[in-house]
Amino acid sequence: MARILVVGGSLGGLFAANMLHRAGHEVRVLEKVRGSMNGRGAGIVSHDALVAALGRAGLDVADSLGVAVQDRVLLAPDGQTLQRLHMPQVLTSWSRLYDLLRQAFPASAYVQGASVTHIEQHADGVEVHAQCEQGLRQWQADLLVASDGIRSTVRQQLLPEVQPQYAGYVAWRGVCEEGLLSQFTLDTLFDSFGFCVPPNEQIIGYPVAGADRHTARGQRAYNFVWYRPAYQAPELQALLTDADGVHHPLGIAPNKISWREVARMREDAQRLLAPQFAEIIQKCAFPFLQPIFDLASHTLCKGRVVLMGDAGFVARPHIGMGVAKAAVDALSLCDAIQTQGASPEALRHYESQRLPAGQEAVARARWLGSFMRSDGSPALQQERMHLAITETAIDLGRYGHQSVFIGVPA
């Protein structure tokens, strides 16, 4: 049995922690956030690999993971259906997965309010220093798993040259309660994975569980992601500046977004989007903003420290596989440790599998992001719209595509 520290107690870290705990290791999670993390994030597209990873974490939820949809629909600006595609999927939510994984992990081994300050490596172990409510604390372990996101403190120490790269656009996101919507929107969009593609923009949406994880008709919600260009620094700076003039360069909290920017976004929705999507955005109580970044690490391990999930690679959300990728990272890492022990050799084996996987994810997401551009002929724009509806957020294994980054390790 090895002592393993996991830095980052969100979904990726909890996948790794639960799997390693079930494999018999002494696992401790260090999470910088105090209190409940529920309510973070929004919708998540599930994949067969995600369901398999939940099984390895001790959770059998194939029949209760989320809301099932049968079709995808592309809407014209006037709300008419341009294309319909049969593609069954299950859509879940960040909160649903977090609840499942958090409850499965021992509460005593989940330390909140622990902000890592630095790490020290030795020949036979690693030491983590973190600022806690009680002051500075240290933990020792055989391995350290960094799953602390795109702004990873651990990665900053190990690989300071690896930095997020802004993609030139943002995503407005949010959910709207089913009971607030008109019958027209319920009949023409709500039960489908929806798309609308204005020039140089794209919005997608799908139903998810509503309040208290309800999935019954009338109690669900609709999740949307609206990609919008913000090419120049002043545009992005304005979006990330709150109503008091304070700039939040690393990302702005939902309650800090300027009401002026929210009002402008809602006005643009009325002008640019199909009326079904415009209604959903108008009635969304708390829209939030996500600048879109790429992040690609050139290595995933150094000594006894390993990166996983968004700490190692961040692909644009178009692929809809961020959580599934982190889950497969956890599977691969757990298998490597099981076969080669809690050693640097195990981490290098993991890296040999997941480094090319992360590179492929980033490349595919950039390709999907290119569909937003409207600088070609009408025929080319039609082709891009078709690719958007057929390729965005699909389960690559289920729908006939082959990709190393989503395959579940044997």
N, C-alpha and C positions, 0 to 999 in steps of 0.2 A: 504494500500500500504506500502510495506517494502522497506528499503534501503539495497541494496545488492551489495557487492563488489565482483568482479571476478578477481582473480589474474591469469594472463595467457591469452593472446589474440590469441591463436592458435585455432585449430578446436574445441577441446572440450570446451574451454572457450567460444567461440563464439556460440556454440550450446546452452549452458546454458544461456548465456546473452540474446540471441534472444528470447528464450522461456520465460524467466522470464520477459523480457521487454514486450512481447506480453500479458503476464498475468497481466500487470498493475503495476509492481514494478519499483522502481527507481533503475536502474542498472548502474554501472560504471565498466569498464574493465581497469585493469592496466597491461600493456604489457611492458616488459623491452626493447624490440627491438625498435629502432628508424627507421623510413622510411619503405619502402615496404618490406613485408615478402614474396612476390611472388617469385616463383622459388624454394621454399623449398620443400623438399620431392620429391616424384615421383608418382608412380602409387598407386591406392587404389582400392581394390575389394569392390564393393558395395553389399549391402544386403537389403532385404526387410525392416529390422529394420532401416537401414540408411535412406531409402526413407521416411519411416513413420516419422522419427525424423525431416527430412527436412520439411515435411508438417507441423509439430507442430511449426517449426520455421518460418512458413509463406511462404515457398518456395515450389512450385509445379513444380518439374523438372524431373518427372519420364520419360519423353520422350526425355530429352536432357542432361541427367546426364553424359554420356560418350559413350564409344564404346562397342557395343554388340558383344559377341563371342558365338558360338554355341557348340564348341568342345574343348576337351582337347587332347593333343597329347604328347606321350612319345617318345623321339628320342634316337636312339642308337648312340654310339660315331662316327659311320660313316655317320650319318645323316638320316638313314633309320627309318621309323616309326615302333615302336614296339607295340604300343597300341594307340587306339583312343577311346575316350569316349564322348558321347553326354551329355553336361552339360551347358546349356545356362546361361550366366552371363553378367553383365554390368560392365565394368572397367572404373573407373574415375581417377581423379588426385587430389593431394593435392591442387594445385593452383586453380583448378575449384571450389572445395568446399570452399576454403578460400574466393575467390572472391564473391561467392554467399552469404555467411554468413556475410562477412565484409560489403557488400553493404546494407544488410538488417538492420544492426544495426546503430543507430544514431552516426554519426562521432564525435559529441561533447562529447559523453560519452565513447569514446575509447581513453584512455590516453597512449601515447607511451613514451618510454624512462623512465619508472618508475620501478626502481629496488627495490623490497621490502627488507628492512633491518630487520625489526622485527614487530611483532604484539603484541597487548595487549588486553586481554579480560576483560570485566566487566559483571556484572550480567545482564545488559540489552543491551549489545552491544559489538562491537569489534572495535579496532582502528588499522589502518595499517599505518606504517611509511615506506616511500619509498624515495630513492634518485632520484631526477629528474634533468633535465638540469638547472632548476632555484634554485636548492638546495634541502634540506630535506623538504618533505611535509607529511601531515597527512590527512587521511580520516576516517570518522566514518560511521559505518553501523550496521544494525541489525544482518546480517549474512555475513560471508566471505566464498566464494567458491574458493578453491585452485585447479586450473587446470594448474599448472605451470610445468608439465612434470616430467620426471624421476629424475631430479636433483632438485626437488621442494624445494624452500627456506622455504615455509610454513611448509612442512612436516619435514624438517630438524630441525625446531624449536620445533614442536609438538612431533615428533617421531624420535629422533636422532638415535635410535637403528635400524630403518628400512633403509637398504642400498641396492642398486642394487648388484646382484650377477652375475658375469661373467659366461657365459655358455660354454666357451671353444672354441668358433668359432666366425667368423665375417661374414658380408655380404658385398660384393661389389655390388653396385647398380648404375643404370643409365638409360638413355633413348637414343635411336638412331632414327633419322628421317627416316621415311618410304622411302623417295626419294633417300636415299643413298644406299639402299640395293639391292642386286642382285635379279633377277627374281626367282632364285632357292629358296632363303630364303623367298621371298614373297609368292611363291606358296606352300611351304611345312610347313611353320611355322607361318607367320605373322598374319593370321586371327584366330589363335588358342591360347588358354592358353597352353603354352608349358612347357615341363619338360625334363631334362636330368640328369641322376644320376650316375656320376663317383664314384668310391670307396671313401667312407667317405665324399662325397660332394654332393651338389644338386644345380641345377639352375632351376629357373622358370622364365617365362616371359609372357607378354600379351600386346596387343595393347592398347594405350591410345590416348587421344587427342594430337595433335601436337602443333606447335607454334600458339599463339593467340586462343587456344582452338578449333582449327579446327578438325573436325571428318570425313571429306570427304575423300574418298579413294585417296591416294597419298599425303595427308597432315597430316597424323597421325604420331605417333611415337611408338616404341616398348620399353616397360619397362622391365628390367631384375633385378633379385635378385639372386646373386650367393653366396651360403653359403660355407665357406671354414674353415677348422680347424686351430686354432692358440692356441694350448693347453698350451704351456709354456709361462711364463711371458716374456722371451726375444723375442719370436715371435710377441706377441701383442705389445710390446714396440717398436719394429722396425717398425711395421705398423703405429703406432701413433707418429712417429718421423719424422719431416719434413726434407727437403733437407739441411737445415742449422743446423740440429742437435738438434732442440728444440722439446721436448717431450710434447704431448698434451694428458694427461691421461684420460680426461673426454670425449674425442672425437675430431677428427681432421677435420677441415674445408676442403671442396673439393679443394680449391686453395692452401692448405698447404700440401697435400699428396705428398710425395716424388715421383719424376718422376721415380726413380729407382723401387719403389714398383709398380707403374702403369705399367711400362714396363714389369716387372716380371709377373704381373697378366695377361697381354695380351699374353705373351709367353705361360703361362700355359693354357690359353683358347684354343690356337691352338693345344696344345698337348692333352688336356683332354676332350674337349667338342665337341658335334656335330658341324659340320662346320657352320650350321646356327647360332648357338649361338656365336661361335667364331667370325663370321663376325660382328654380332651386337656389340660385345664388342670392336672389333678393331675400329669400326666406331663411337663409342660413344665418344663424344667430352669431356665430363666432368664426368667420373666415380667418385663415392664417396664411402666412407667406413663407415660401421656401426658395431661397436662391439655389440654382442648380449648379452643382460642381462635379468634376471628375477628380478621382484620386487613384493613383496607381503606384504602389510600392514596388521597388525593384528586388526586394527580398522580404521574407515573412518571418525570419527568425535570426536571432543573434544569441549564441550561447544557449542559455536556458530560458530565454524569453521569446514568445511567439505572438504574432499578430493574427487576428481573425476578424471576420465581419467587416464593418465599415472602418475599423482601425487600419486595415490593410488595403482594401479596395472599396471605392464608392463608384457605382455605375449609376447613370441617370435613371430616374424612376420609370422611364418608358418600358423597360424590360419587366417591371413588376416582380422582380426576383430578389430584392435586397434581403428579405428575411429568409427566403428559401436558400439563398447562397450562404448566409451565415449559419443556417441549420446544417447544411452539408459540410461547411468548414468544421463545425463541431463534431460531426460524424467522423470525418477524416482524421481529425486530431485525436479523438478518443480511440479509434482503431490503431493509429500509429503508436500511441502510448501503450495500448494493450499488447501489441506484438513486440515492441522494442523497449518497453520500460519508459519510465519518466526520465528521459535522457536527451541530450542535444541531437543524437542520431534520430530519435523519433520525430523531433521537430523538423529536421532536414527532410525526412521522408514525407511528412505532411506538406512541407513547402514544395516538394517536387510535384505534388498533385494539385495544390491549390493556387500556386503562382500562375501557371498558364490558365487556370480556370478564371481567376480574377481578371487577367489581361483580356480574355475573350469576352467577359461580361462588359467591361468598359468599352471595348470596341463595338460590340453589338448595340449597346445603349447609345453610343454616338451616332451610329448608323440610323437608328430609329429617330433620334433627335433631328436628323437632317431632313426628315419628311415634312417638317414645319415650314420649310422655305418655299416661297412661291415665286421663284425667279426663272421659271421655265415656261414652256408652252402649256396651253390648257390640257393637252393630252398627257404631258408629264405630270401636271398637277393631279389629274385624275388617277394616274398610276400611283402617285405618292399617297393619295387618300385611300386607295385600295390596300396598299401595303400597311398603312397605319392601322386599319381595322383588322387586317389578317395577321399582323405580326406583333402588335403591341401586347405586352403582358400575357403571353401565351405560355402554356406548359410545353416546353420544347420536346420533351420525351413523349408526351401524350399525342401531340399533333404531327408526328412524323418528322420532326427535325432532330438532328443529332448535335449535341453540345456537351463538352466535357464538364462545363462548370455547373450544370444542373444534375448530372448523373450521381446517383447515390452510390458511394463506395461499397463494394461487396463486403 
